[in-house]
């Protein structure tokens, strides 16, 4: 077993290391370093896995995103008609812009960003 001093030393080493590792994404975001996936500014950066996808796979994903985008207004209207699920959603609806506090709006924005990035990838890969 570790002595009390050993435990304190171990905690003094492990805790800061975990904090540092947990903050890596935040540091990347603050520095503006793009990483694959959704970005804080609302855009989407294509990752390595997507770069390796064949044109047909990209097209299939775009079809799914297109359906999500088309259904978003109906989902938003349904969500708006119902009570907010969280306090954050309620505050977003009261104090935010139209559509704030709705998950359907967030999903629409994310789907649009990913769709734009995948369309750019199709052009880059010269998919017809």
CNS distance restraints for C-alpha pairs under 8 A (distance, minus, plus):
assign (resid   2 and name CA) (resid   6 and name CA) 5.48 0.50 0.50
assign (resid   2 and name CA) (resid   7 and name CA) 6.09 0.50 0.50
assign (resid   3 and name CA) (resid   7 and name CA) 6.25 0.50 0.50
assign (resid   4 and name CA) (resid   8 and name CA) 6.27 0.50 0.50
assign (resid   5 and name CA) (resid   9 and name CA) 6.16 0.50 0.50
assign (resid   6 and name CA) (resid  10 and name CA) 6.01 0.50 0.50
assign (resid   7 and name CA) (resid  11 and name CA) 6.08 0.50 0.50
assign (resid   8 and name CA) (resid  12 and name CA) 6.03 0.50 0.50
assign (resid   9 and name CA) (resid  13 and name CA) 6.34 0.50 0.50
assign (resid  10 and name CA) (resid  14 and name CA) 6.00 0.50 0.50
assign (resid  11 and name CA) (resid  15 and name CA) 5.64 0.50 0.50
assign (resid  12 and name CA) (resid  16 and name CA) 6.80 0.50 0.50
assign (resid  13 and name CA) (resid  17 and name CA) 6.43 0.50 0.50
assign (resid  14 and name CA) (resid  18 and name CA) 6.22 0.50 0.50
assign (resid  15 and name CA) (resid  19 and name CA) 6.28 0.50 0.50
assign (resid  16 and name CA) (resid  20 and name CA) 6.06 0.50 0.50
assign (resid  17 and name CA) (resid  21 and name CA) 6.19 0.50 0.50
assign (resid  18 and name CA) (resid  22 and name CA) 6.04 0.50 0.50
assign (resid  19 and name CA) (resid  23 and name CA) 6.24 0.50 0.50
assign (resid  20 and name CA) (resid  24 and name CA) 6.66 0.50 0.50
assign (resid  23 and name CA) (resid  27 and name CA) 6.18 0.50 0.50
assign (resid  24 and name CA) (resid  28 and name CA) 6.24 0.50 0.50
assign (resid  25 and name CA) (resid  29 and name CA) 6.15 0.50 0.50
assign (resid  26 and name CA) (resid  30 and name CA) 6.11 0.50 0.50
assign (resid  27 and name CA) (resid  31 and name CA) 6.05 0.50 0.50
assign (resid  28 and name CA) (resid  32 and name CA) 6.09 0.50 0.50
assign (resid  28 and name CA) (resid  33 and name CA) 5.16 0.50 0.50
assign (resid  28 and name CA) (resid  34 and name CA) 7.41 0.50 0.50
assign (resid  28 and name CA) (resid  35 and name CA) 7.99 0.50 0.50
assign (resid  29 and name CA) (resid  33 and name CA) 6.18 0.50 0.50
assign (resid  29 and name CA) (resid  34 and name CA) 7.53 0.50 0.50
assign (resid  29 and name CA) (resid  40 and name CA) 7.22 0.50 0.50
assign (resid  34 and name CA) (resid  39 and name CA) 7.37 0.50 0.50
assign (resid  34 and name CA) (resid  45 and name CA) 7.24 0.50 0.50
assign (resid  35 and name CA) (resid  39 and name CA) 7.61 0.50 0.50
assign (resid  35 and name CA) (resid  45 and name CA) 6.65 0.50 0.50
assign (resid  35 and name CA) (resid  47 and name CA) 7.71 0.50 0.50
assign (resid  36 and name CA) (resid  44 and name CA) 7.29 0.50 0.50
assign (resid  36 and name CA) (resid  45 and name CA) 4.81 0.50 0.50
assign (resid  36 and name CA) (resid  46 and name CA) 5.49 0.50 0.50
assign (resid  36 and name CA) (resid  47 and name CA) 4.52 0.50 0.50
assign (resid  36 and name CA) (resid  48 and name CA) 7.77 0.50 0.50
assign (resid  37 and name CA) (resid  44 and name CA) 5.37 0.50 0.50
assign (resid  37 and name CA) (resid  45 and name CA) 5.14 0.50 0.50
assign (resid  37 and name CA) (resid  46 and name CA) 6.29 0.50 0.50
assign (resid  37 and name CA) (resid  47 and name CA) 6.59 0.50 0.50
assign (resid  38 and name CA) (resid  42 and name CA) 6.74 0.50 0.50
assign (resid  38 and name CA) (resid  43 and name CA) 6.00 0.50 0.50
assign (resid  38 and name CA) (resid  44 and name CA) 4.44 0.50 0.50
assign (resid  38 and name CA) (resid  45 and name CA) 6.46 0.50 0.50
assign (resid  38 and name CA) (resid 110 and name CA) 7.29 0.50 0.50
assign (resid  38 and name CA) (resid 113 and name CA) 7.89 0.50 0.50
assign (resid  38 and name CA) (resid 114 and name CA) 7.73 0.50 0.50
assign (resid  39 and name CA) (resid  43 and name CA) 5.29 0.50 0.50
assign (resid  39 and name CA) (resid  44 and name CA) 5.72 0.50 0.50
assign (resid  39 and name CA) (resid  45 and name CA) 7.21 0.50 0.50
assign (resid  42 and name CA) (resid 109 and name CA) 7.37 0.50 0.50
assign (resid  42 and name CA) (resid 110 and name CA) 7.21 0.50 0.50
assign (resid  42 and name CA) (resid 113 and name CA) 6.83 0.50 0.50
assign (resid  43 and name CA) (resid 110 and name CA) 7.83 0.50 0.50
assign (resid  43 and name CA) (resid 113 and name CA) 5.19 0.50 0.50
assign (resid  43 and name CA) (resid 114 and name CA) 7.43 0.50 0.50
assign (resid  44 and name CA) (resid 110 and name CA) 7.80 0.50 0.50
assign (resid  44 and name CA) (resid 113 and name CA) 5.35 0.50 0.50
assign (resid  44 and name CA) (resid 114 and name CA) 5.30 0.50 0.50
assign (resid  44 and name CA) (resid 116 and name CA) 7.95 0.50 0.50
assign (resid  44 and name CA) (resid 117 and name CA) 6.06 0.50 0.50
assign (resid  45 and name CA) (resid 114 and name CA) 7.76 0.50 0.50
assign (resid  45 and name CA) (resid 117 and name CA) 6.53 0.50 0.50
assign (resid  46 and name CA) (resid  50 and name CA) 6.08 0.50 0.50
assign (resid  46 and name CA) (resid  51 and name CA) 6.80 0.50 0.50
assign (resid  46 and name CA) (resid 117 and name CA) 6.40 0.50 0.50
assign (resid  46 and name CA) (resid 118 and name CA) 7.15 0.50 0.50
assign (resid  46 and name CA) (resid 121 and name CA) 7.78 0.50 0.50
assign (resid  47 and name CA) (resid  51 and name CA) 6.24 0.50 0.50
assign (resid  48 and name CA) (resid  52 and name CA) 6.41 0.50 0.50
assign (resid  49 and name CA) (resid  53 and name CA) 6.66 0.50 0.50
assign (resid  50 and name CA) (resid  58 and name CA) 7.74 0.50 0.50
assign (resid  51 and name CA) (resid 121 and name CA) 7.48 0.50 0.50
assign (resid  53 and name CA) (resid  57 and name CA) 5.94 0.50 0.50
assign (resid  53 and name CA) (resid  58 and name CA) 6.41 0.50 0.50
assign (resid  54 and name CA) (resid  58 and name CA) 6.43 0.50 0.50
assign (resid  55 and name CA) (resid  59 and name CA) 6.17 0.50 0.50
assign (resid  55 and name CA) (resid 122 and name CA) 6.74 0.50 0.50
assign (resid  55 and name CA) (resid 125 and name CA) 7.66 0.50 0.50
assign (resid  55 and name CA) (resid 127 and name CA) 5.76 0.50 0.50
assign (resid  56 and name CA) (resid  60 and name CA) 6.18 0.50 0.50
assign (resid  57 and name CA) (resid  61 and name CA) 6.32 0.50 0.50
assign (resid  58 and name CA) (resid  62 and name CA) 6.18 0.50 0.50
assign (resid  58 and name CA) (resid 118 and name CA) 6.77 0.50 0.50
assign (resid  58 and name CA) (resid 122 and name CA) 7.28 0.50 0.50
assign (resid  59 and name CA) (resid  63 and name CA) 6.19 0.50 0.50
assign (resid  60 and name CA) (resid  64 and name CA) 6.51 0.50 0.50
assign (resid  61 and name CA) (resid  65 and name CA) 6.26 0.50 0.50
assign (resid  62 and name CA) (resid  66 and name CA) 5.97 0.50 0.50
assign (resid  62 and name CA) (resid 115 and name CA) 6.03 0.50 0.50
assign (resid  62 and name CA) (resid 118 and name CA) 7.15 0.50 0.50
assign (resid  62 and name CA) (resid 119 and name CA) 7.83 0.50 0.50
assign (resid  63 and name CA) (resid  67 and name CA) 6.37 0.50 0.50
assign (resid  64 and name CA) (resid  68 and name CA) 6.39 0.50 0.50
assign (resid  65 and name CA) (resid  69 and name CA) 6.14 0.50 0.50
assign (resid  65 and name CA) (resid 111 and name CA) 5.71 0.50 0.50
assign (resid  65 and name CA) (resid 112 and name CA) 7.58 0.50 0.50
assign (resid  65 and name CA) (resid 114 and name CA) 7.95 0.50 0.50
assign (resid  65 and name CA) (resid 115 and name CA) 6.44 0.50 0.50
assign (resid  66 and name CA) (resid  70 and name CA) 6.21 0.50 0.50
assign (resid  66 and name CA) (resid 111 and name CA) 7.96 0.50 0.50
assign (resid  66 and name CA) (resid 115 and name CA) 7.72 0.50 0.50
assign (resid  67 and name CA) (resid  71 and name CA) 6.22 0.50 0.50
assign (resid  68 and name CA) (resid  72 and name CA) 6.08 0.50 0.50
assign (resid  68 and name CA) (resid 108 and name CA) 7.18 0.50 0.50
assign (resid  68 and name CA) (resid 111 and name CA) 7.04 0.50 0.50
assign (resid  69 and name CA) (resid  73 and name CA) 7.96 0.50 0.50
assign (resid  69 and name CA) (resid 108 and name CA) 5.61 0.50 0.50
assign (resid  69 and name CA) (resid 111 and name CA) 6.53 0.50 0.50
assign (resid  69 and name CA) (resid 112 and name CA) 6.97 0.50 0.50
assign (resid  71 and name CA) (resid  75 and name CA) 6.32 0.50 0.50
assign (resid  72 and name CA) (resid  76 and name CA) 5.99 0.50 0.50
assign (resid  72 and name CA) (resid 104 and name CA) 5.76 0.50 0.50
assign (resid  72 and name CA) (resid 105 and name CA) 7.07 0.50 0.50
assign (resid  72 and name CA) (resid 107 and name CA) 7.55 0.50 0.50
assign (resid  72 and name CA) (resid 108 and name CA) 5.86 0.50 0.50
assign (resid  73 and name CA) (resid  77 and name CA) 6.14 0.50 0.50
assign (resid  73 and name CA) (resid 104 and name CA) 7.64 0.50 0.50
assign (resid  74 and name CA) (resid  78 and name CA) 6.22 0.50 0.50
assign (resid  75 and name CA) (resid  79 and name CA) 6.01 0.50 0.50
assign (resid  75 and name CA) (resid 104 and name CA) 5.85 0.50 0.50
assign (resid  76 and name CA) (resid  80 and name CA) 5.91 0.50 0.50
assign (resid  76 and name CA) (resid  99 and name CA) 7.60 0.50 0.50
assign (resid  76 and name CA) (resid 102 and name CA) 6.61 0.50 0.50
assign (resid  76 and name CA) (resid 103 and name CA) 7.63 0.50 0.50
assign (resid  76 and name CA) (resid 104 and name CA) 5.05 0.50 0.50
assign (resid  76 and name CA) (resid 105 and name CA) 6.50 0.50 0.50
assign (resid  77 and name CA) (resid  81 and name CA) 6.23 0.50 0.50
assign (resid  78 and name CA) (resid  82 and name CA) 6.61 0.50 0.50
assign (resid  79 and name CA) (resid  83 and name CA) 7.63 0.50 0.50
assign (resid  79 and name CA) (resid  84 and name CA) 7.74 0.50 0.50
assign (resid  79 and name CA) (resid 102 and name CA) 6.78 0.50 0.50
assign (resid  79 and name CA) (resid 103 and name CA) 7.99 0.50 0.50
assign (resid  79 and name CA) (resid 104 and name CA) 7.48 0.50 0.50
assign (resid  80 and name CA) (resid  84 and name CA) 7.86 0.50 0.50
assign (resid  80 and name CA) (resid 102 and name CA) 7.18 0.50 0.50
assign (resid  84 and name CA) (resid  89 and name CA) 5.62 0.50 0.50
assign (resid  84 and name CA) (resid  90 and name CA) 5.37 0.50 0.50
assign (resid  84 and name CA) (resid 101 and name CA) 7.95 0.50 0.50
assign (resid  85 and name CA) (resid  89 and name CA) 6.72 0.50 0.50
assign (resid  85 and name CA) (resid  90 and name CA) 7.71 0.50 0.50
assign (resid  86 and name CA) (resid  90 and name CA) 6.39 0.50 0.50
assign (resid  87 and name CA) (resid  91 and name CA) 6.16 0.50 0.50
assign (resid  88 and name CA) (resid  92 and name CA) 6.03 0.50 0.50
assign (resid  88 and name CA) (resid 101 and name CA) 6.88 0.50 0.50
assign (resid  89 and name CA) (resid  93 and name CA) 6.21 0.50 0.50
assign (resid  89 and name CA) (resid 100 and name CA) 7.61 0.50 0.50
assign (resid  89 and name CA) (resid 101 and name CA) 4.04 0.50 0.50
assign (resid  89 and name CA) (resid 102 and name CA) 6.49 0.50 0.50
assign (resid  90 and name CA) (resid  94 and name CA) 6.28 0.50 0.50
assign (resid  90 and name CA) (resid 101 and name CA) 6.44 0.50 0.50
assign (resid  91 and name CA) (resid  95 and name CA) 5.86 0.50 0.50
assign (resid  91 and name CA) (resid  96 and name CA) 7.45 0.50 0.50
assign (resid  91 and name CA) (resid 101 and name CA) 7.14 0.50 0.50
assign (resid  92 and name CA) (resid  96 and name CA) 4.84 0.50 0.50
assign (resid  92 and name CA) (resid  97 and name CA) 7.78 0.50 0.50
assign (resid  92 and name CA) (resid 100 and name CA) 5.12 0.50 0.50
assign (resid  92 and name CA) (resid 101 and name CA) 4.22 0.50 0.50
assign (resid  92 and name CA) (resid 102 and name CA) 7.94 0.50 0.50
assign (resid  93 and name CA) (resid  97 and name CA) 7.42 0.50 0.50
assign (resid  93 and name CA) (resid  98 and name CA) 7.28 0.50 0.50
assign (resid  93 and name CA) (resid  99 and name CA) 7.09 0.50 0.50
assign (resid  93 and name CA) (resid 100 and name CA) 5.45 0.50 0.50
assign (resid  93 and name CA) (resid 101 and name CA) 5.05 0.50 0.50
assign (resid  93 and name CA) (resid 102 and name CA) 7.58 0.50 0.50
assign (resid  96 and name CA) (resid 100 and name CA) 5.40 0.50 0.50
assign (resid  96 and name CA) (resid 101 and name CA) 7.53 0.50 0.50
assign (resid  99 and name CA) (resid 105 and name CA) 6.00 0.50 0.50
assign (resid 100 and name CA) (resid 105 and name CA) 7.12 0.50 0.50
assign (resid 101 and name CA) (resid 105 and name CA) 7.96 0.50 0.50
assign (resid 102 and name CA) (resid 106 and name CA) 6.77 0.50 0.50
assign (resid 103 and name CA) (resid 107 and name CA) 6.12 0.50 0.50
assign (resid 104 and name CA) (resid 108 and name CA) 6.05 0.50 0.50
assign (resid 105 and name CA) (resid 109 and name CA) 6.26 0.50 0.50
assign (resid 106 and name CA) (resid 110 and name CA) 6.20 0.50 0.50
assign (resid 107 and name CA) (resid 111 and name CA) 6.00 0.50 0.50
assign (resid 108 and name CA) (resid 112 and name CA) 6.04 0.50 0.50
assign (resid 109 and name CA) (resid 113 and name CA) 6.17 0.50 0.50
assign (resid 110 and name CA) (resid 114 and name CA) 6.18 0.50 0.50
assign (resid 111 and name CA) (resid 115 and name CA) 5.94 0.50 0.50
assign (resid 112 and name CA) (resid 116 and name CA) 6.14 0.50 0.50
assign (resid 113 and name CA) (resid 117 and name CA) 6.35 0.50 0.50
assign (resid 114 and name CA) (resid 118 and name CA) 6.13 0.50 0.50
assign (resid 115 and name CA) (resid 119 and name CA) 6.05 0.50 0.50
assign (resid 116 and name CA) (resid 120 and name CA) 6.29 0.50 0.50
assign (resid 117 and name CA) (resid 121 and name CA) 6.26 0.50 0.50
assign (resid 118 and name CA) (resid 122 and name CA) 6.19 0.50 0.50
assign (resid 119 and name CA) (resid 123 and name CA) 6.41 0.50 0.50
assign (resid 120 and name CA) (resid 124 and name CA) 6.17 0.50 0.50
assign (resid 121 and name CA) (resid 125 and name CA) 6.06 0.50 0.50
assign (resid 122 and name CA) (resid 126 and name CA) 5.93 0.50 0.50
assign (resid 122 and name CA) (resid 127 and name CA) 5.17 0.50 0.50
assign (resid 122 and name CA) (resid 128 and name CA) 7.95 0.50 0.50
assign (resid 123 and name CA) (resid 127 and name CA) 6.15 0.50 0.50
